[in-house]
Amino acid sequence: MDNVNTACIGTGYWGKNLVRNFYNLPGCRLRVCCDLDPDLLAKNAILYPGVSLTQDYSQVLEDPSVDAVVLASPAVKHYEMAKLALEAGKHAYVEKPLTLSADDAEELCEIAEARGLVLMVGHLMEYHPGVGKLKQLVEDGSLGDIHYLYAQRLNLGIIRKDENALWSLAPHDVSIALYLLGQEPVTVSARGESYLQPDIEDVVFCNLHFKNRAMVQIQVSWLNPHKIRQITVVGSQKMAVFDDVEATEKIRIYDKGVNGNDYASYGDALTLRTGDITIPKIDMTEPLKTECEHFLTCIKEGKTPRSDGRDGLRVVKVLEAAQKSLKKNGVPVGLNGAS
């Protein structure tokens, strides 16, 4: 396959970035832009000459020349639209979260697997060079045993009416945590509050507990004076901080920890260690471009994406458990749904 003929569905706030990438990537031919908003389609007509425009999703599904569908529709539509694409024999890229329920995500995975189609989820941060560096530090043992991760994704940002801050923002950090640790949590708990709109939490604190005693805390909010995109990884030997707001120094590695010795006294047996702070050089590329290239490569070569449907399912399971915990005022919920 020389070119993957692609259709982008949803060309608004985030979809326009997908349109730009797929239009410009070698090995891809963007055939169709689909959106309900005629004004957005008019802009696409100017920016991307030669691309067909439609407001009718069924036309995209019925077009035999379209190999793959890229969905940047509202999350509540992901399951329905992705299922239609897969059943029409199209490869599917779905923005996060894959679905709003684990059962729906499981069904999409089974359809894609049965039909030999690529199902990929837009877990953008798994393609970020900074997160890739964190993954390397975790896997090569540079940080020692991982004790816990602490993630903050805060902003005075877009306030959504159809999903809370957990489902809107936390998929990024949940996907990062599972990617770095390589396992699913045993239990999930979450507390949050709805200050601006009834029953739509603006701020959420979510905790993940793992079998090996590792912990992850995630704080998300669109009601905060500062824009913060930060992850701290605390290991037994060193600690690392990823700060995506930083223009250049994305990662800092702290040679800090606690050393034990043979003294009998508890106070003498534990001593603090403070060493150098290292700022590794990271070759930055646009994560979204890398992600889109990966989708095309997986289609052409029949490979499984890094953020495949099963990865999306794992994230949805955590979010679903967190949502149940939210409604129970923070009672821990197991990934199988048990409290």
C-alpha positions in Angstrom: 0.0 0.0 0.0 1.6 3.3 -1.2 -0.8 5.7 0.4 -3.4 5.2 3.1 -6.6 7.0 2.1 -7.9 8.7 5.2 -11.0 10.5 6.3 -11.0 12.9 9.3 -14.3 13.1 11.2 -14.5 16.2 13.4 -12.3 19.2 12.4 -12.8 21.5 15.3 -10.7 22.3 18.4 -8.5 19.2 18.3 -9.6 17.6 15.0 -8.0 20.5 13.0 -4.6 19.3 14.3 -5.3 15.8 13.0 -6.4 17.2 9.7 -3.2 19.2 9.3 -1.0 16.2 10.1 -2.7 13.6 7.9 -2.9 16.1 5.0 0.9 16.7 5.2 2.2 13.3 6.0 4.0 11.3 3.3 2.3 8.0 2.7 -1.1 9.4 3.4 -3.8 10.9 1.2 -6.5 12.8 3.1 -9.5 12.2 0.9 -12.4 13.5 3.1 -13.1 16.0 5.9 -16.4 15.4 7.6 -18.0 17.9 10.1 -21.5 19.0 10.9 -20.4 22.7 11.0 -20.4 24.2 7.5 -18.2 27.0 8.5 -15.4 24.6 9.5 -15.8 22.8 6.2 -15.5 26.1 4.4 -12.2 26.7 6.2 -10.9 23.3 5.3 -11.8 23.9 1.6 -9.4 26.9 1.7 -6.6 25.2 3.7 -6.7 21.8 2.1 -7.5 22.0 -1.6 -8.4 18.7 -3.2 -10.0 17.2 -0.1 -13.7 16.3 -0.3 -16.0 17.8 2.2 -19.2 16.3 3.7 -21.5 16.6 6.6 -22.7 13.0 6.2 -20.7 10.4 8.0 -22.5 7.6 6.1 -21.0 8.9 2.9 -17.5 8.3 4.3 -18.4 4.8 5.4 -19.8 3.9 2.0 -16.8 5.2 0.1 -14.7 2.2 -0.9 -11.6 4.3 -1.5 -11.4 5.3 2.2 -9.0 2.9 4.1 -9.0 4.6 7.5 -11.2 6.8 9.6 -9.9 9.3 12.1 -12.5 10.2 14.8 -12.2 13.5 16.7 -15.9 13.6 17.6 -17.4 14.1 21.1 -16.5 11.2 23.4 -20.1 10.2 23.8 -20.1 9.4 20.0 -16.9 7.4 19.9 -18.3 3.9 20.4 -21.1 4.3 17.9 -19.0 5.9 15.2 -16.0 3.6 15.7 -18.2 0.5 15.5 -19.7 1.7 12.3 -16.3 2.4 10.8 -14.9 -1.1 11.8 -18.0 -2.8 10.5 -17.5 -1.0 7.2 -14.0 -2.5 7.0 -12.2 0.8 7.9 -9.2 1.0 10.1 -10.0 3.4 13.0 -8.1 6.0 15.0 -10.2 7.2 17.9 -9.4 10.2 20.1 -9.2 9.5 23.8 -11.1 8.1 25.6 -11.8 5.2 23.4 -15.4 4.8 24.8 -17.2 5.7 28.0 -17.6 2.1 29.1 -15.3 -0.9 29.3 -18.0 -3.2 27.8 -18.1 -0.9 24.7 -14.3 -0.7 24.5 -14.1 -4.5 24.7 -16.6 -4.9 21.9 -14.6 -2.6 19.6 -11.4 -4.5 20.3 -13.1 -7.8 19.4 -14.6 -6.4 16.2 -11.2 -5.0 15.1 -9.3 -8.2 16.0 -11.9 -10.4 14.2 -11.6 -8.4 11.0 -7.9 -7.8 11.1 -8.2 -4.1 11.3 -6.1 -1.5 13.2 -7.8 0.1 16.1 -5.7 2.9 17.7 -6.5 5.3 20.5 -5.2 8.9 20.6 -3.2 8.5 23.8 -0.9 11.3 22.7 1.4 11.4 25.6 2.7 7.8 24.9 4.3 9.4 21.8 5.9 12.3 23.6 9.7 12.2 23.6 9.7 13.3 27.3 7.5 10.4 28.4 9.6 8.1 26.2 12.6 9.2 28.3 10.7 8.5 31.5 9.9 5.1 30.2 13.6 4.4 29.5 14.6 5.6 33.0 12.0 3.2 34.5 12.9 0.2 32.4 16.7 0.5 32.7 16.5 0.8 36.5 18.0 4.3 36.6 15.4 5.3 39.2 15.5 2.1 41.2 12.2 0.5 42.3 9.3 2.8 41.5 7.5 3.9 44.6 4.9 6.3 43.3 3.9 8.7 40.5 2.2 12.1 41.0 0.6 13.7 38.0 -1.0 17.2 37.7 -3.0 18.4 34.7 -4.5 21.8 35.6 -5.6 24.9 33.8 -8.2 27.6 33.6 -9.3 25.9 30.4 -12.1 24.6 28.3 -15.1 23.8 30.5 -17.1 21.0 28.9 -20.8 20.3 29.4 -20.9 16.7 28.3 -18.1 15.2 30.4 -16.3 16.0 33.7 -12.7 16.8 34.3 -11.9 13.1 35.0 -13.0 11.9 31.5 -11.7 15.0 29.7 -8.3 15.3 31.2 -7.3 12.2 33.1 -7.0 9.8 30.1 -3.7 11.4 29.4 -2.2 10.7 32.8 -3.8 7.3 33.3 -2.3 6.2 29.9 1.1 7.5 31.0 0.9 5.7 34.3 0.0 2.4 32.8 2.6 2.8 30.1 5.4 3.6 32.5 4.5 0.9 35.1 3.5 -1.8 32.6 0.6 -3.0 34.7 -3.0 -2.3 35.7 -4.0 -1.1 39.2 -5.8 -3.3 41.6 -8.0 -0.6 43.0 -9.0 2.9 42.1 -10.4 5.7 44.2 -11.5 9.3 43.4 -12.9 12.4 45.0 -14.1 15.5 43.2 -16.4 18.4 43.3 -18.8 20.2 40.9 -18.5 23.9 41.4 -19.6 25.4 38.1 -22.2 22.9 36.8 -24.3 20.4 38.7 -23.0 16.8 38.6 -20.0 17.7 36.3 -16.9 17.6 38.4 -14.4 20.5 37.7 -11.7 19.1 39.9 -10.9 15.4 40.6 -8.2 13.7 42.7 -7.7 10.1 41.6 -5.6 7.4 43.3 -4.4 4.1 41.7 -3.0 1.3 43.8 -0.9 -1.5 42.3 -0.1 -5.1 43.3 3.6 -4.3 43.8 2.6 -1.4 46.3 3.3 1.3 43.7 0.8 4.2 43.8 -0.3 6.9 41.4 -2.1 10.1 42.3 -3.6 12.1 39.5 -5.0 15.6 40.0 -7.0 17.1 37.2 -8.9 20.4 37.0 -10.0 23.0 34.5 -10.6 25.5 37.4 -7.1 26.5 38.3 -5.1 29.8 38.0 -2.0 28.0 36.6 -1.4 25.8 33.6 0.4 22.7 35.0 1.3 19.6 33.0 3.7 17.7 35.3 4.5 14.2 36.3 6.9 13.2 39.2 8.3 9.7 39.4 9.8 8.7 42.7 12.1 5.7 42.8 14.2 4.1 45.4 17.4 5.5 43.9 16.5 8.7 42.0 13.5 10.9 41.2 12.4 12.4 37.8 10.1 15.2 36.9 8.6 15.7 33.5 7.2 19.2 32.9 5.5 19.6 29.6 5.0 23.3 30.1 8.8 23.9 30.1 9.9 24.9 26.6 13.2 23.0 26.5 14.1 21.4 29.8 11.3 18.8 29.8 13.0 16.3 32.2 15.0 16.8 35.4 16.5 13.8 37.2 17.2 14.3 40.9 19.9 12.1 42.5 18.0 12.2 45.8 16.9 9.5 48.1 17.2 7.8 51.5 20.1 5.5 52.3 20.1 2.8 55.0 23.0 1.6 57.0 23.8 -0.9 59.8 23.3 1.3 62.8 20.8 0.0 65.3 19.1 3.3 66.0 16.3 4.1 63.6 17.4 7.8 63.3 20.9 6.7 62.5 19.8 4.0 60.1 18.1 6.3 57.6 20.0 9.2 56.0 19.1 11.6 53.3 21.1 11.7 50.1 21.2 14.7 47.8 23.3 14.6 44.6 23.3 16.2 41.2 20.3 17.3 39.2 20.6 16.1 35.6 18.8 17.6 32.6 19.0 15.2 29.7 18.9 16.4 26.2 15.7 15.4 24.5 15.2 15.6 20.7 11.7 17.1 20.5 9.4 16.1 17.7 5.7 16.9 17.5 4.0 14.0 19.5 0.9 14.2 17.3 2.9 13.9 14.1 4.7 10.8 15.6 1.4 9.3 16.6 -0.2 9.9 13.2 2.8 8.4 11.5 2.6 5.4 13.8 -1.1 4.8 12.8 -0.2 4.8 9.1 2.8 2.5 9.6 0.7 0.0 11.5 -1.9 -0.1 8.7 0.8 -0.5 6.0 2.8 -3.2 7.9 0.1 -4.9 9.8 1.5 -4.0 13.2 -0.2 -3.5 16.5 -0.2 0.1 17.6 1.5 1.1 20.9 -1.8 2.6 21.9 -4.0 0.0 20.5 -7.6 -0.8 21.4 -6.5 -3.0 24.3 -4.5 0.0 25.7 -7.6 2.1 25.3 -9.7 -0.5 27.1 -7.2 -0.6 30.1 -7.5 3.2 30.4 -11.3 3.1 30.2 -11.5 0.4 32.9 -9.5 2.7 35.2 -11.7 5.8 34.4 -14.9 3.7 34.8 -13.7 2.6 38.3 -12.8 6.1 39.2 -16.2 7.4 38.1 -17.9 4.7 40.4 -15.6 5.8 43.2 -16.6 9.4 42.7 -20.2 8.6 43.1 -19.4 6.7 46.3 -17.4 9.6 47.8 -14.0 8.0 47.3 -14.7 4.4 48.2 -12.0 2.2 46.5 -13.3 0.3 43.5 -11.6 -2.8 42.1 -11.0 -3.0 38.3 -13.6 -5.8 38.3 -16.1 -3.4 39.7 -16.1 -4.7 43.3 -15.7 -2.2 46.2 
